[in-house]
Amino acid sequence: MTLYEKYGGFATIHTIVKEFYKDLLAEDDLKPYFARVSMDFLIQHQTDFLSQLLGGPIQYTGRTLREAHQVLRIPKAHFDLVAQLLQENLEDAGVETDDVQTIMEIVASTLPDIVYTD
């Protein structure tokens, strides 16, 4: 059984992602990244991305992580804050500790494509 199936599929992941973005937008340091973004589009896009990462049938078709994030010049401190908020949302949604760790390892592996370096 995939993590996607274990935690209820698309509907559950969509709910987690919506709550995650509420928390992101509550952070003054992160809010500017989303000023010119359609949140409905982004939430759908992120739900697809996370669904695929967790073994679901959804196929993410967006830009690569590097293409989408390097222009934003995201520092590591902001990456870490986003990761912390995601972890908290996963825990709040009842995702088991081992599964949270697995997901966070996947997130950590994306750092080179998201964090800006000269």
JOZI-V748868 format. One record per run of one state. SS is the DSSP state (hx for helix, st for strand, lp for the rest). FROM is the first residue (numbers start at 1). TO is the last residue. If there is no record, write none. Layout:
# JOZI-V748868
ss:SS from:FROM to:TO
ss:SS from:FROM to:TO
This chain:
# JOZI-V748868
ss:lp from:1 to:2
ss:hx from:3 to:6
ss:lp from:7 to:8
ss:hx from:9 to:25
ss:lp from:26 to:27
ss:hx from:28 to:34
ss:lp from:35 to:38
ss:hx from:39 to:53
ss:lp from:54 to:64
ss:hx from:65 to:72
ss:lp from:73 to:73
ss:st from:74 to:74
ss:lp from:75 to:75
ss:hx from:76 to:92
ss:lp from:93 to:96
ss:hx from:97 to:109
ss:lp from:110 to:110
ss:hx from:111 to:114
ss:st from:115 to:115
ss:lp from:116 to:118
